[in-house]
């Protein structure tokens, strides 16, 4: 994976998910990816570039089953 543009959208209530998104961003940056971190609480639809890879990072509560 080199020179990919990845937009990471995150939601965090306590800050833990932000830290996870930041760690993901740092790891991908080391692999020659260009990363932007975007807070989902104040999205700007005009800035979404659908040609970029989009990742979502959000918390799951204990006992929540994934629908994926």
C-alpha positions as CSV (number, residue, x, y, z in Angstrom):
1,X,0.0,0.0,0.0
2,X,1.7,3.2,-1.1
3,X,0.6,6.8,-1.7
4,X,-3.0,6.1,-0.9
5,X,-5.3,8.8,0.4
6,X,-7.4,7.7,3.3
7,X,-10.0,9.8,5.1
8,X,-10.8,8.5,8.6
9,X,-14.1,9.6,10.2
10,X,-14.4,9.0,13.9
11,X,-16.9,9.5,16.7
12,X,-15.7,9.6,20.3
13,X,-17.5,10.4,23.5
14,X,-14.7,9.8,26.0
15,X,-11.7,10.3,23.7
16,X,-10.7,6.6,23.5
17,X,-12.0,6.2,19.9
18,X,-10.1,9.3,18.9
19,X,-6.9,7.8,20.3
20,X,-7.6,4.6,18.3
21,X,-8.2,6.6,15.1
22,X,-5.0,8.5,15.7
23,X,-3.0,5.3,16.2
24,X,-4.5,3.9,13.0
25,X,-3.5,7.1,11.2
26,X,0.0,7.0,12.5
27,X,0.5,3.4,11.4
28,X,-0.9,4.0,7.9
29,X,1.2,7.2,7.6
30,X,4.3,5.0,8.1
31,X,3.2,3.0,5.1
32,X,3.2,6.0,2.8
33,X,-0.5,6.8,3.1
34,X,-1.8,10.3,3.3
35,X,-4.4,10.5,6.1
36,X,-7.0,13.0,7.2
37,X,-8.8,12.6,10.5
38,X,-12.4,13.9,10.5
39,X,-14.7,14.3,13.5
40,X,-18.2,12.9,12.6
41,X,-19.9,15.3,15.0
42,X,-19.3,18.2,12.6
43,X,-19.1,16.7,9.1
44,X,-18.8,18.8,6.0
45,X,-20.4,16.9,3.1
46,X,-18.7,19.2,0.6
47,X,-15.3,18.0,1.7
48,X,-16.0,14.3,1.2
49,X,-14.0,12.9,-1.7
50,X,-15.5,9.5,-2.7
51,X,-12.4,8.7,-4.7
52,X,-10.5,8.4,-1.5
53,X,-10.6,5.4,0.8
54,X,-13.0,6.1,3.7
55,X,-12.7,4.5,7.1
56,X,-15.0,4.8,10.0
57,X,-14.0,4.4,13.7
58,X,-16.6,4.5,16.3
59,X,-17.2,2.9,19.8
60,X,-19.2,-0.1,20.5
61,X,-20.8,-0.6,23.9
62,X,-20.2,-3.8,25.8
63,X,-22.8,-6.4,24.7
64,X,-23.5,-4.7,21.4
65,X,-23.5,-7.1,18.5
66,X,-22.1,-6.0,15.2
67,X,-24.4,-5.9,12.3
68,X,-21.6,-6.4,9.9
